[in-house]
Amino acid sequence: MKGLDRIKILASEIKDKPLLKIIDYLLTREDMNEKYLNEEKSLKQMVTFIKSEAEKKAVNGVAMLEDEEVYGLAIHYFDESNKKLNINKSQITKTKETEKIEIPKAKKKTKDWVPEGQLSLFDL
């Protein structure tokens, strides 16, 4: 099996558009074919690695990375060993146990008040 085929298999059930964009980039990097075959690597763990790197750059809890920087981190994740990246076995196990890659979504605000009197259509 080629490494590119392994990435395609790992990505087969992913529907998250930002992650699919990263995967599309990974598939353009035929020079990484052998690196993608590394069984200690996974897409879930790649996302965790990218998030942790973004958190390091956050200012007041906010981080912004350009697409190229995210792609570079994805390639860096596959290019280096988990030991070099300081990814320990407990992080690997935790990542493998997670079924889905979850990206935080905005929480719905609930009303703190109860309308009195006549209701409008906007209150429904």
Sequence and secondary structure as in RCSB ss.txt:
>XXXX:A:sequence
MKGLDRIKILASEIKDKPLLKIIDYLLTREDMNEKYLNEEKSLKQMVTFIKSEAEKKAVNGVAMLEDEEVYGLAI
HYFDESNKKLNINKSQITKTKETEKIEIPKAKKKTKDWVPEGQLSLFDL
>XXXX:A:secstr
  HHHHHHHHTTT   HHHHHHHHHHHH GGGTTGGG TT  HHHHHHHHHHHHHHH BTTB    HHHHHHHHH
HHHHS TTTTT  HHHHHHHHH  S           SS   SS  GGG 
